[in-house]
Amino acid sequence: MIKREKIELVKKQKMIAGIDIGEERHCVQFIDNYGEAKGKAKKISNNREGFKRIEEMINGFSGVDHNILFSMEPSGDYWKPLAYYLKDKGYKVVIVNPFHTKQMKELLDNTQSKNDIKDAYLIADLCKQSKFFQPTLSEGIYAELRELNLAWRRTNKSLMQSKNYVNNFLSKYFPEYKRCFSDIYGKSSIYCLEHFPLPEDIRRLGIKRLNRILKRESRGKYKREKIERLYEKAKESIGIKEGSKTAKGHLKEIIKDIKVLKERKERIKGEMRNYLEKTGYKEYLLSIPGVGVTIGSLFLGEVGDISKYRNSSQIEKLAGLNLVENSSGKRESGLEISRRGRDLLRYAGYMAATNGIAKNPEIKELYRYKMKWIKNPKENKMKVITSIAAKMLRIMFSVCKNKQYYKREEITRRWQRGRVRPVNPHKAIYENR
């Protein structure tokens, strides 16, 4: 929503409501278009009875009907039940940045005091000044995808924590172990870690039993040379022995957690695939090299209904990948991303960028071009990947918005037009985004 649309929306309303959100109670303040408070601020419970009290308050105003704009701070998830309730009743709901409310508190009465009543008025007043944002309230399939995204993130985070414990365990008690397996979380390695993770456990088994067990678990894929190397490393290991008994017991529980989490992650991915199919955008997203089911689900779950957006710049801003600078007078700052947006959408862009650089010829060529003209490639590598992450989000938005498959020649044509050495090499990072 652009500035003019916000101003027009405020003009159409006969009254504005500011709501300071809390876990158990909300504070509601109504004001008119002149900023004058209409009645005293009231606190309501975060339940259906409290929500009905808002309607009773509205009925106390004459000639208002549904011409009320509700504004609130997005505090955690506490605001969502009320927002959905008001939306279902036909009211317009917008959100105000809590940071803006905090900065405005001294402008109201020239004091640093803070309370719910003051905050409710400030929220309404900021809304009156058109300093608000339109919330992305997911519905239907997109709401399901968003919940799946959150479940995937929680599962992935728990899995990474468990894997970090395994790495720390091996660093202390069996440092040589990682050199014996290409993937320490593969089937054979997981069996070893669960049943004989310590060097003395392997030495106690002996080479023959170890060979027989690993041949059986890997179905003959783990060669005898590697098994012999594992046994020799166990004999020469420099791992410590203090605390190994307790750590071994805890490792067994962690390995069980890893198995459960990997199964859960696969189950979530299967659900993502099903819901992605229902959106009608699956085939378009998966036509992009480097974009899979997980990235497609993260994208649509965070963005929601594509038809609500006009252009890709809105998607960049939603992800916090829009460029900002902080310059004044003779001091000039470089460009950087705002990071004010949905971090999971930004993460989806990064995943798509790294996969695209590895699997997508056009994106790989663009990456090399950007790296060619910048100084200190090692320091600016992440900036280049961030730039490509924004481009990948734009590509995903474009194929969904236009319902077209990925076109290689279109991607190449757009950025190769300006394929000359830039005047300022530092700006090459963000060129042709």
Salt bridges, closest charged atoms under 4 A:
GLU5 OE2 - ARG310 NH2 2.23
GLU8 OE2 - ARG4 NH1 3.46
ASP65 OD1 - HIS66 ND1 3.47
ASP77 OD1 - LYS80 NZ 3.32
ASP109 OD1 - LYS118 NZ 2.93
ASP116 OD2 - LYS43 NZ 3.56
ASP119 OD2 - LYS114 NZ 2.75
GLU139 OE2 - LYS87 NZ 2.69
GLU194 OE1 - LYS259 NZ 2.70
ASP201 OD1 - ARG204 NH1 3.10
ASP201 OD2 - LYS248 NZ 3.11
GLU217 OE2 - ARG216 NH2 3.29
GLU228 OE2 - ARG224 NE 3.03
GLU232 OE2 - LYS235 NZ 3.98
GLU277 OE1 - LYS282 NZ 3.20
GLU302 OE1 - ARG146 NH1 2.61
GLU302 OE1 - ARG342 NH1 3.92
GLU316 OE2 - ARG394 NH1 2.86
GLU316 OE1 - ARG433 NH2 3.35
ASP343 OD2 - ARG153 NH1 3.18
GLU362 OE1 - ARG408 NH1 3.28
GLU365 OE2 - ARG419 NH1 3.03
GLU410 OE2 - ARG413 NH2 2.51
GLU410 OE2 - ARG414 NE 3.12
